[in-house]
Amino acid sequence: MAGGLVTALRTLTILPVPGRDAERFSDSLYWFSLVGLVIGTLEAQLARFGVLAGWFEMAAFFALGGGIVLTRGLHADGLADLADGFFGGRNREAALRIMKDPNVGSFGSLALILVMLFKYVCLLELVRYQAFGTLIAGVMLARAGQVVLATWLPYARAEGGTATAFVEGAGWPHLIIALGMAFVFLRIPIGFGLQRALFLMASAIASTLALGLLSRRKIGGVTGDVLGACSELTEAFVWFAAMLSIRFPFLGVM
């Protein structure tokens, strides 16, 4: 199990981690929620520096930029590839071929700009209210969303790819443990009440399932790019849902 944590940290972050990788890369899925908690906590601490200086715009930028640096832009790259493939490919084969191209096209560039701007707006609102727990929750639940897709859908490429070992070995135990850990972390140490925790989890699952349905229709499954895009989009959607709940407290999920 320790090898799975090592693999999860090495896959999802740039953090230097001693130890040996898991024999089965899918074992790292058990730890995705924990790694998301670590990334989110680091992003929240970066945001706190800006808030302490009274500079909310910079606090949001620190959190957004810190997340990109900590993950070496892995998920952002997946989002760009997915946008190019899904919107530029006329059929399944064309979409998969475009997604494999390392060059970023017009759709990918636009997707990155729009999603990053959207995330910045959400983060700016969250840091104004010092909702650092919600910031952490979005990052953590985004990684749990990757486990949902890896468990639910098959790998889309017959020839395999970089995420094949994660997806083909994924099963219900990975999903149950990842979601269970995410729920526990929302309660302890983040400290949300039951209603708030369930609301944020439901937001993350809704976003993840929507992307999964689109991916199944477009390419018949998932790839590493889809998992990366899931992280970016789920993170954004959870922050947006939380922002709405802060703006409109009559929703009753504060």
N, C-alpha and C positions, 0 to 999 in steps of 0.2 A: 504493500500500500504506500510506503514511503516513496518508492520509485515513481508512483503515479503523481504524487505531489511535486516531485522534482520535474517531471515531464510537463505538468501543467504550468508551473512557473516559467520554465524555459520556453514553452510554446506561446504563452500569452503575455510575457513581459520580457524586458531586457535585463531584469535583475540577475546578478551572478549567483548561481545556486550550485553548491557542491553536491556530490552524490551521483548515483547511477540512474539512468532513465528506466522507466517501467518496461518490462519485457513485452507487455501488450499496451500499446499507446492508448487504447480505449480506457484503461484503468485510470488515466489522468482525468477523465470526465467526472469521476467522483469528487474531484477537488476544484472544479471550475468555479463553484460558488465562493469557496474560500479565497481563491486567487482574486476573484472579482472584488471581494471585500477588501483585500489588501490594496488593490489598485485604487478602488474608490476612496479608501482612507487616505492614501497618499495625495490623491487629487483634492480631497477636502482640506487637507493641511496646507496645500499650496494656495487654495482659495482663501483660507483664513489670513494669510499674510496680506493679501490685498484688502480684506475687510478691516484688519487692524489698522491699516493705513488710511482707511476711509475711502478707498478707491475701488468701488464695486466693479467698474468696467474691467479693471486690471485683474481683479479677483476672478471674474468669470474667464478671462483670457488665460490666467495661470492654470485654472482647472482644465480647460479645454486643451491647451497646449501641453500640459503635463500628461494628460491621458494619451495624447498622440506619441509623445516621446517615450513614455513608459511601455507602450505596446509597439514601438518602432513603426507606427502607422500601418500595422498589419491589417486591422479591420477596415480602416479607411481605404486601403488598396482593394480589399474585397468588395466594398461598396461600389467603387469606381468600375471594377470589372463586371460586377453584376449589372449595373446600369447600362454599360456598353452592350453587354450580351443580350439582356432582356429587351432593350428598346431598339437595338441595332440589328439583331438577328431575326430573320424572317421565319426560321424554323428551329427545331431543337438542335440540329447539327450545327447550324450557323451560330446560334447563341453560344454553344459550348466552345466552338472554335474562336469566337471573338473574346470570350472570357479568358481563354488561355493566352491570348496575346498580351505581352507585358506592357505594351504602349497604351496610354489612356486616351480615349476618344472624347468627342464632344459630349455625349451623354454622361460619361463618367465624370468629366470635369464639372458639368452642371450639377450633377448629383452631389458631388463633394462640396461645392460652394453652397448649395441650398441647405444641405443637411448640417454643415458646420455653422452656418449662420443661424439656423433654427436652434441648434443646440446652444449657441452662444446666448441667444435671446432668453431661452429657458434658464440657463445657468445664471444669467444676470438677475433674473427675477428671484431665483432661489437664494443667491448670496445676499440680496437685499434683505431678505427675511431671515438670513443666517440659517437656512434649512440645510445644514451640512449632512444631516442624516439621510435626507432625501437624495442628495447628490450621491452619497455612497450607495444607497439602495438601487439607484438606476444603473450604476456600473456593475454591481453584483448581479442583479437580475438579468442584465444583458448577457452575462456569461452563462447563467443558468439556462437562458433561452437557447444558447448554442447546443446544450445537452438535449433539450427538447427536440430540436430538429435532427440532431445526429441519431437519436433514438427512434424517431418517428419515420423518417424518410430514408430510402436507400441511396447509395452513392450513384450519382448520375452518369459518370463516365465508365464505360465498359472496360477501358484500359487502365483504370485506376488513376490516382493522383495523390497530391500531398496530404490530403485529409482522409484517404481511404482507410488507413489503419484505425483512425478515430471512429469513423462512421460504421464500418463493417463489424466492429467488435462491440458496438453500443447495444445495451439492452435495458430492460425495465429496472434492474437494480441501480444502474447509473442514474436514470431519470428520478427514481424515488429518492435516492440519497441526495442528489444535487438539489432538488426542489425542497426536500426536507431541511437540508442545511440552510438554504436561502431563507426559509420561513423562520427558522430558529435565529438566524443572524438578524433578521428584521426586528425580532423581539428582543434579543440579547446578542450583541452589545448595542445595536443601533437604538433600541428602546422604544419602538413604535407600539401602540396599542393594537389589539387584535383587528379591529376594523380597518385601521390604516394599513397594517401589514397585508391584509387580504386584498384591499383595494389596489395596492401597488403590484402585488403578485398577479392579480387579474389583468391589470394593464399590460404587464410584461407578457403574459401568456397570450393575450389577444393580439398583440403586435407580432409575436413570434408565429402564431398559427396563421395569421394573414399572409406573412411572407412565405411560410411553408406551403400554403395552398397555391400561391402564385408560382413558386419554384417548381412544384409538382406539375403544374399545368405547362410551364414553359420548357422545362428540361427533364421532367420525370423524376426528380430527386434533388439531392443537394450536392454541393461541392465545397471546397474550402472557402471559395469566394462567397458563397451563400451564407456560410457560417459567420464569416467576417462581417458581411452586410447586416446579418441578424443582430450582431452585437451593437453596431452603430445605430440602427433604426430602433431597436428595442430600448436602448439607453435614451434616445431622444424622446420616444413616446412616453416612457415612464416619467421623465422630467416634465414633459408637457402636461400629462395627467395630474401630476403633483402640483404644477403651477396653477392649473385651473382650480384645484381644490383649495389652494391658498387664496386665490383671487375671489373665489365664490364659496365662502365657508358654509353657505346653506346646503351645500352638497353633503355635509355631515361626515366627511372622511378626514378631517384634520387630526 
